[in-house]
Amino acid sequence: MARRRIKKATEAEWRRIGEQAKLCRRELFKLMEMACPVLPVKVSDRLLRCVITGLDRFRSDAENEMFKRGGPESARIFYGE
């Protein structure tokens, strides 16, 4: 199977990706605040695990790729306001 060619992202593209990841994380925490009072811990913990193991791992991996591929050298792209 042929490997997919990955294009070089611009700084603006990295910033948009980072902003969207931060927005997703904020929205998931809002959902947790709404769901936790009315759902069993077993169910609400699934959402927390998605945030921690899924989205946070994505942010970390994406940041590493950004640095490796010559993107902006700022941790604020994926972590920060």
N, C-alpha and C positions, 0 to 999 in steps of 0.2 A: 504494500500500500504506500502510495506516495505521501510524503510529508507536506503539510500545508505550509505555504510561505507566509510568514508573519510580517506585516508591513511595519515600518518605523512610525511610531506615533509622534505627533507634534506635542509641544508643551501644552497647548490648549486642549488637545484630546486627553492627555493624562489628567489635566485638571478637571475636565468634565467627568471622567471615569471616577476620580476621587470624590468629587462632589456628590455624584449619584450614590456611591457606596456609603458616604456619610449620611445622606438622606434616607437610604434604605434602613440603616441601623437605627436612626432616630425614630422612624416610623414603626419599626418592629418593637422598639421599647414602648412606644405609645400603645401598640396593640397589647403588649404584655400587661401594661397598667390597667387596661380595660378588661382583659380576660382573667387575670389572676383572681380577682374577688369572686368570680362566678364559676370557675373551673377547678376541678381537683388538681392538686400539685402535680400529679403524674402527667396530666395533659399539658398544663402550663409550662412544666419543665422541658417538654419537647421543643417549645418555641425558644426558650432560653438556650437550649443546646444548639438549635439552628443558628442563633446569633453568634454564639461563642465559637462553635466548631466550624460552622460554615462561612458566615460572612466575615468574621474576624480573621479566619485563616486566609480567605480570599484577599482581604486587604493587605495582609502581610506578604502573601505570595506576589500580588500585583505590584506592591511597592518594590519588592526585590527585583522583579522583572524590569520595572521602570528604571531602577538604578543600573541594572546590567545592560540595558539597551540604550543607555545614554540620555535618559529623560532627565527632568529637573532633579537636582540634588536636594530636595526638600522633603522632610518627613511630614510637613503640613499638608501635602497633597492628599494623603489618605487618613491622616490623623491631625486634627486641629480644626479650628473654626473657620 
